[in-house]
């Protein structure tokens, strides 16, 4: 029997209301010990009453009792809606602990929902994504996973590999059954080729979904005084970074974020990259180069009137990165090249830069409205399965025996099951749920 757990399900701060959540076989009994009415229900119900510490009234509350399996966790559960004073909700939790409950760990309610078959692992992870979503679009992606739409993308692969494994086993164990379909080289190549193409498309769409879900990191780099800080301020629409004519004003990385077409853009304004004998400025320049290397996208800022060897060095640093070259101070440039991108951050003329960022994102309407395997763990598993499939296809075409191929096919199948948690790898599940907040 799993212990009854208790936790605050709302933020631990003063508010109008607070919700204390319990789940487990004894939760009705435990709550009855400090609630003014006996909780003995055979179906979900709402009750009004008082929390009592012996004869002392602690608070007037609304209590929601959920009878298993019709609850979030699939167990008997209780949610107590109290007034939002920390003194009150902490007192209620203390009463639950005193009467036999224990404090829930991070993600334990969702973990129990997963273990009790109320949701698969993709749906469980999406709850954390939903809580942490920073845009409406990221929220929509998470909701599509929560309602099971994303999990359905795995079903065709799971069915094909499961059917193929079953046929192989029957062919090996019962060769005398002539009416059973024979698994031959052509059959395996057909299934592998079909699923390789399908998974490649899933990964492509998943990478796009990951951008919408998590956003991208963008580093603004260039020499001192080319207008990097002005660009950051213009994109954020606030005076976040200090702007000065003095070279080396920015000595540390200045961070900010804004949302562009539903994507969170994490901006990093860096110290001007140049040769410097100043120890502090040198530390800032080293940080700039690290941010450049770690960024998903680099905005390289140049002043055409002073293009020199230091600018060439910056170009060499970004040559292996995805980047946008920006000519700032367009208001001071009389002759412009149609092939170059010009902006004036000082005058807030940055629409061309925003369009260039969107072009680099390369997101279509479908990426925003269709479910995708966008979680890092899930994408990692898909990529591993893709490599295994390519290996099996290659080994099959090189006439490796089917009984040897079946071991790799089984590994692929188990990896696909691990995506949705059907392999019951609770070590992985435990790691995932540990990242959740307590009470969820």
C-alpha positions in Angstrom: 0.0 0.0 0.0 1.4 3.4 -1.0 1.6 5.9 1.8 -0.8 8.9 1.8 1.1 12.0 0.7 0.3 15.6 1.3 1.6 18.9 -0.2 0.6 22.4 -0.9 -0.5 22.6 -4.5 -0.4 26.4 -4.8 2.6 28.7 -4.4 3.9 28.9 -0.8 2.9 32.6 -0.3 0.1 34.7 1.0 -2.9 34.7 -1.4 -6.7 34.7 -1.4 -6.9 30.9 -1.4 -4.6 27.9 -1.0 -5.0 24.3 -2.0 -3.7 21.4 0.1 -3.6 18.1 -1.8 -3.6 14.6 -0.3 -3.5 11.2 -2.2 -3.5 7.6 -0.9 -5.6 4.9 0.5 -5.9 6.5 3.9 -6.5 10.1 2.8 -10.2 10.1 3.7 -9.5 8.6 7.2 -6.7 11.1 7.8 -8.8 14.1 6.7 -11.7 12.9 8.8 -9.5 13.2 11.9 -9.3 17.0 11.5 -12.3 17.9 9.4 -15.7 18.8 11.0 -17.5 16.2 8.9 -16.8 12.5 8.4 -15.5 11.7 4.9 -16.8 8.4 3.8 -17.8 8.6 0.2 -18.4 6.1 -2.6 -18.2 8.8 -5.3 -16.5 12.2 -5.8 -18.1 14.9 -3.8 -17.7 18.5 -2.5 -18.1 19.3 1.2 -18.1 22.5 3.3 -16.9 22.6 6.8 -14.1 23.4 9.3 -10.6 22.3 9.9 -10.3 21.5 13.6 -7.2 21.1 15.8 -8.9 19.2 18.7 -11.7 21.7 19.4 -10.0 24.8 17.9 -11.2 26.0 14.6 -8.3 26.5 12.2 -10.2 27.6 9.1 -13.5 27.4 7.2 -12.8 25.4 4.0 -14.2 23.6 1.0 -13.1 20.0 0.7 -13.1 18.1 -2.6 -13.1 14.3 -2.1 -12.2 12.2 -5.2 -13.0 8.4 -5.1 -10.5 6.2 -6.9 -10.0 5.6 -9.8 -11.7 8.9 -10.8 -9.0 11.2 -9.6 -5.8 12.8 -11.0 -3.6 10.1 -9.3 -6.0 7.2 -9.7 -6.1 6.9 -5.9 -8.5 8.3 -3.3 -7.6 11.9 -3.2 -8.6 15.1 -1.3 -8.1 18.7 -2.1 -8.7 21.2 0.7 -9.4 24.8 -0.4 -8.5 27.1 2.5 -7.8 30.8 2.9 -4.3 31.6 1.7 -2.5 32.5 4.8 0.8 30.6 5.3 -0.2 30.2 9.0 -3.4 28.4 7.9 -2.1 26.1 5.1 1.0 25.1 7.1 -1.3 24.3 10.1 -3.5 22.1 7.9 -0.4 20.3 6.5 0.9 19.7 10.0 -2.4 18.2 11.0 -2.2 15.8 8.0 1.3 14.8 8.9 0.4 14.3 12.6 -2.4 11.9 11.6 -0.4 9.7 9.3 0.4 11.4 6.0 3.9 12.2 4.8 5.2 15.2 2.8 5.1 14.5 -1.0 8.3 14.8 -2.9 8.6 16.8 -6.1 6.4 15.4 -8.9 5.1 12.5 -6.7 1.4 13.2 -7.5 2.1 13.0 -11.2 4.3 10.0 -10.7 1.4 8.2 -9.1 -0.9 9.2 -11.9 1.7 7.6 -14.3 2.1 4.5 -12.3 -1.6 4.0 -12.0 -2.1 4.3 -15.7 -3.8 7.7 -15.7 -1.3 9.0 -18.2 1.8 8.0 -20.2 5.2 9.4 -19.7 4.9 11.9 -22.5 1.7 13.3 -21.0 3.3 13.4 -17.5 6.3 15.4 -18.8 4.0 17.8 -20.5 2.6 18.9 -17.2 5.9 20.3 -16.2 6.2 21.9 -19.7 2.7 23.5 -19.2 3.7 24.9 -15.8 7.0 26.4 -17.3 5.5 27.6 -20.6 6.5 31.3 -21.2 4.3 31.9 -24.2 0.8 31.0 -25.4 2.3 29.0 -28.2 4.5 26.9 -25.8 1.4 26.3 -23.7 -0.5 25.0 -26.8 2.4 22.6 -27.5 2.3 21.3 -23.9 -1.5 20.9 -24.0 -1.3 18.8 -27.2 1.0 16.4 -25.3 -1.2 16.4 -22.2 -4.3 15.4 -24.1 -2.5 12.4 -25.7 -2.1 13.8 -29.2 1.7 13.7 -29.1 1.7 10.1 -27.8 -0.4 9.0 -30.8 2.6 9.9 -33.1 4.5 7.0 -31.6 1.7 4.4 -32.3 2.6 3.6 -35.9 6.2 2.9 -35.1 5.2 0.8 -32.0 2.8 -1.2 -34.1 5.1 -1.9 -37.0 8.0 -3.0 -34.7 5.7 -5.0 -32.4 4.1 -6.8 -35.4 7.5 -7.5 -37.0 9.0 -8.9 -33.7 5.9 -11.2 -33.3 6.3 -12.5 -36.9 10.0 -13.1 -36.4 9.4 -15.0 -33.2 6.7 -17.2 -34.8 8.9 -17.8 -37.8 11.8 -18.9 -35.6 9.8 -21.0 -33.1 7.2 -22.5 -35.4 8.8 -22.9 -38.9 6.4 -25.8 -39.6 3.4 -23.3 -39.8 3.2 -22.6 -43.5 0.1 -20.4 -43.3 2.0 -17.7 -41.3 3.5 -14.8 -43.2 7.2 -15.3 -43.7 9.6 -12.5 -42.6 12.1 -12.1 -45.4 14.8 -9.5 -46.3 12.3 -7.5 -48.4 9.8 -7.3 -45.6 12.4 -5.9 -43.1 13.7 -3.4 -45.6 10.2 -2.2 -46.3 9.4 -1.7 -42.6 12.7 0.0 -41.8 12.6 2.3 -44.8 9.0 3.4 -44.1 9.8 4.1 -40.4 13.1 5.8 -41.1 11.3 8.3 -43.3 8.6 8.8 -40.7 11.0 9.3 -37.7 13.1 11.7 -39.7 10.0 13.8 -40.2 9.1 13.5 -36.5 12.6 14.7 -35.5 12.5 17.6 -38.0 9.1 18.7 -36.6 10.2 18.0 -33.0 13.2 20.3 -33.4 10.9 23.1 -34.5 8.5 22.3 -31.7 11.4 22.4 -29.3 12.1 26.0 -30.4 8.5 27.0 -29.7 8.6 25.1 -26.3 12.0 26.3 -25.0 12.9 29.3 -27.1 16.4 30.1 -28.5 19.5 31.7 -27.1 20.8 34.7 -29.2 24.1 36.3 -28.6 24.8 39.9 -29.9 28.5 40.2 -30.7 30.8 42.8 -32.3 33.5 45.3 -31.6 33.1 48.0 -28.9 30.8 50.8 -29.8 29.0 49.2 -32.8 25.6 49.5 -31.0 25.2 46.0 -29.5 23.6 47.4 -26.3 21.3 49.7 -28.3 20.1 46.7 -30.3 19.4 44.7 -27.1 17.5 47.7 -25.6 15.5 48.1 -28.9 14.6 44.5 -29.1 13.5 44.4 -25.4 11.8 47.8 -25.7 13.5 48.9 -22.5 16.7 50.5 -21.3 18.3 47.2 -20.0 21.9 47.8 -21.0 24.0 51.0 -20.4 24.7 52.8 -23.7 27.8 55.0 -23.9 30.3 56.3 -26.4 33.1 55.0 -24.2 34.6 51.8 -25.5 34.4 48.9 -23.2 31.3 50.1 -21.3 29.8 46.6 -21.4 32.1 44.4 -19.4 29.8 41.6 -18.5 27.0 39.8 -20.3 23.6 41.6 -20.1 20.6 39.3 -20.4 17.0 39.8 -21.4 14.2 38.1 -23.2 11.3 38.9 -25.4 8.7 36.9 -27.4 8.8 37.0 -31.2 5.9 35.2 -32.9 5.3 33.0 -29.9 9.0 32.1 -29.5 11.0 33.2 -26.4 14.2 34.9 -27.6 16.8 34.8 -24.8 19.2 37.7 -25.6 22.7 38.1 -24.5 24.5 41.5 -25.0 28.2 40.8 -24.8 31.3 42.8 -24.2 33.0 44.2 -27.3 35.4 41.7 -28.8 38.8 43.2 -29.4 42.4 43.0 -28.2 42.7 44.5 -24.7 45.3 44.7 -21.9 42.6 45.6 -19.4 42.2 42.6 -17.1 38.5 43.2 -16.3 37.6 43.9 -19.9 39.5 40.7 -20.9 37.4 38.6 -18.6 34.2 40.1 -20.3 35.6 39.4 -23.8 36.3 35.7 -22.8 32.7 35.5 -21.6 31.5 37.0 -24.9 33.3 34.3 -26.9 31.8 31.6 -24.6 28.3 33.0 -25.1 28.9 33.1 -28.9 29.9 29.5 -28.9 26.9 28.4 -26.8 24.3 30.5 -28.7 21.7 29.0 -31.1 21.9 32.1 -33.2 24.5 35.0 -33.3 23.7 38.6 -34.3 27.1 39.9 -35.5 27.0 43.7 -35.5 29.3 45.8 -37.7 29.9 49.5 -38.4 30.7 49.7 -42.2 32.7 52.9 -41.7 35.3 51.2 -39.5 35.5 47.6 -40.9 39.0 46.3 -39.9 41.0 43.2 -38.8 39.0 42.9 -35.5 35.8 42.6 -37.6 37.4 39.9 -39.7 38.3 38.1 -36.5 34.7 38.2 -35.4 33.6 36.8 -38.8 36.1 33.9 -38.3 34.6 33.2 -34.8 31.1 32.9 -36.1 31.8 31.0 -39.4 30.5 27.7 -38.0 27.5 29.2 -36.2 24.1 30.2 -37.4 24.3 33.9 -37.7 22.9 37.2 -38.9 25.2 40.0 -40.0 23.8 43.4 -39.1 25.0 46.8 -40.2 23.9 49.2 -37.5 23.7 53.0 -37.6 21.9 52.9 -40.9 21.0 56.5 -40.4 24.7 57.4 -40.9 25.1 55.3 -44.1 24.4 57.1 -47.3 24.9 54.2 -49.8 23.4 50.9 -48.9 23.9 47.4 -50.5 20.6 45.7 -51.2 22.2 42.4 -50.1 23.0 43.7 -46.6 20.8 44.1 -43.5 20.7 47.6 -42.2 19.1 48.8 -39.0 19.2 51.8 -36.7 18.9 50.6 -33.1 19.1 54.2 -31.8 16.0 55.2 -33.8 14.3 51.9 -33.0 14.3 50.8 -36.7 14.8 47.1 -36.1 11.9 45.5 -38.1 14.4 44.1 -40.6 16.3 42.4 -37.8 13.2 40.8 -36.4 12.3 39.5 -39.8 15.8 38.0 -40.2 15.4 36.2 -36.9 12.1 34.8 -37.9 13.6 33.6 -41.2 16.3 31.8 -39.3 13.7 30.2 -37.0 12.1 28.8 -40.2 8.8 27.9 -38.4 5.6 27.2 -40.4 2.0 27.6 -39.3 1.9 23.8 -38.9 4.7 23.8 -36.3 2.4 25.9 -34.1 -0.8 23.9 -34.4 0.4 20.2 -34.8 1.7 18.0 -32.0 5.4 17.2 -32.0 8.0 15.2 -30.1 9.7 18.3 -28.8 11.0 17.2 -25.4 14.8 16.8 -25.2 14.5 13.3 -23.7 12.0 12.2 -26.3 14.0 13.6 -29.2 17.1 11.9 -27.9 15.3 8.5 -27.9 13.9 9.1 -31.4 17.4 9.9 -32.7 18.8 6.7 -31.2 16.0 4.6 -32.7 16.6 6.2 -36.1 20.3 5.2 -35.9 19.4 1.7 -34.9 16.9 1.4 -37.8 19.5 2.5 -40.3 21.9 -0.1 -38.9 19.3 -2.9 -39.1 18.4 -1.9 -42.6 22.1 -1.9 -43.6 22.7 -5.2 -41.8 19.7 -6.7 -43.5 20.8 -5.7 -46.9 24.2 -7.3 -46.1 22.3 -10.5 -45.5 22.7 -10.7 -41.7 20.5 -13.5 -40.4 17.0 -12.6 -39.2 17.5 -14.1 -35.7 20.5 -11.8 -35.2 18.6 -8.8 -36.5 15.7 -9.5 -34.1 17.9 -8.5 -31.1 18.4 -5.0 -32.5 14.7 -4.8 -33.5 13.8 -5.7 -29.9 16.1 -2.9 -28.6 14.3 -0.5 -30.9 10.9 -1.6 -29.7 11.9 -1.2 -26.0 13.2 2.3 -26.8 9.9 3.3 -28.3 8.1 1.9 -25.3 10.4 3.9 -23.1 9.2 7.1 -24.8 5.7 6.6 -23.4 6.9 4.8 -20.3 5.4 1.4 -21.2 8.7 -0.3 -20.5 8.2 0.6 -16.9 11.6 2.0 -16.4 10.9 3.7 -13.1 14.5 4.9 -12.8 14.0 7.2 -15.7 10.6 8.2 -14.5 12.0 9.0 -11.1 14.6 11.3 -12.6 11.9 13.0 -14.7 9.5 13.6 -11.8 12.2 14.9 -9.6 12.3 18.1 -11.7 8.6 18.8 -10.9 7.5 21.2 -8.2 6.2 19.8 -4.9 2.4 19.4 -5.0 2.4 18.4 -8.6 
